[in-house]
Amino acid sequence: MIKLYGIPNCDTVKRARAWMNEASVTYEFVDFKKSGVPMQELKLWLECLGWDKVLNRNGTTWRKLDDSTRACVVDAASAAELMQAQPSVIKRPVVQWRDGVCTVGFSAELFRERLTG
């Protein structure tokens, strides 16, 4: 089963979900703002993608953090701690594909490629 993690009101998540629905792809949507970020999955994302790729430094949540909080994010452990406390700082969507590969963000080309092979 494909799992798509994100926040329902995020524009990129909306586009990804719409694409999946239009392509008749079966997936499970996990709202990590509502249910929290599962630590086991977060560790997997950080291992597969790298903490700097999963951390959204361009988003509003990151920009609203004080300088000392941002300065403390220096490695996977400190990034994971922040992501647990502030799920909106995670780039979206994070997708765990059937084959175990993880991706972050949305592009129709990437999704098509992941589904076809």
N, C-alpha and C positions, 0 to 999 in steps of 0.2 A: 504494500500500500504506500502510495506517495503521501508524504505529510508536508503541508505548507504552513509554516509558522509566520505569524505576523499580527498586525493590529487591523481590525476591519475598516477603520476610517482612513487608513494610509492609502494615498492615491496609487502607489506602486503595487501594493497588495491588491487593491481593487482591480487594477489592470491584469495582474497575474491570475487572479481568480476568474475574471471574465474570460480570459484566454483559455484557461483550463475548461471552463464550462462550455464555451463555444466549440472546443475540440472534443467534447464529450469524454474528458479524462476524469476518472474516478480518483478522488484524493480526499484526505482528511484535513480540514482547516483547524489549526490550533491557535486560538487567540491568547498570546502570551501576556497581554496586558491584563486579561481577566483571570487566566488560570495560573499565571506565573511562568517563569522560564524553567523548564525541567533541567536540573543540574546535569544529569547524565547526557542529555542531548546537547546542552551548552558546551560541555567538555568535548564532545564529538565535533561540533562545529569549529571550536577553537583549534583542535588538532588537525582537522581536514583543511580548514581555510586560513588559519592564522588569526590571532586576536585582532590585529590591525585591520584586517579585511572585514571582520564582523562588526567592529566598533564603528558607529556612524558619527564621525567628527564634524560632519557638515549639517547635521540636524539641529533642530531647535533645542532639544533636550540637552545635548552636549554644550551648545552655546550658552544655555542658562546656568550651567554649573559654574561654581566659583573657581577661580584660578587654582586654588590649592587642591581641590578635588580632581581637576583635570591633570594637574602635575603629578598626582599620585598614580595615575594609570600608566604603568611602564612595562608591564609584562602580562602574560596570559592570566595569572592569578589575580592581579589587581583589576584587569579588565573584566574578568568573570564576576568578581565581587560587585563592581559597578553595574554590570548588566543584570545581575540578580536584583539589585536595589532599584534600578532604573531601566526596565525593559525597553523603553522607548529609545534608548541609546543604541539598540541593535539595528543594523541595516536590515531592510526588509525587501521582500520576504526571504526567509531562509527555507530552502526546500531540501528535504531528504528524499531522494529518488529511490525507486525500487531496488536498484543495485547497490544501495548504500552510499552512493556519492552525494555530497552536500554542495549546494550552490547558494549564493546570496545575490539578491537583486532579480530583476526581471528583464528579459528580452525575448521576443517571440522566437528569434533564431536559436537562442540557447535552449528554450523549452522544447522546441521542435526537435533539435538535435538530441536532447536527452531522451526524448520519447521514441525516436526512430533508431537510435542506435549507437 
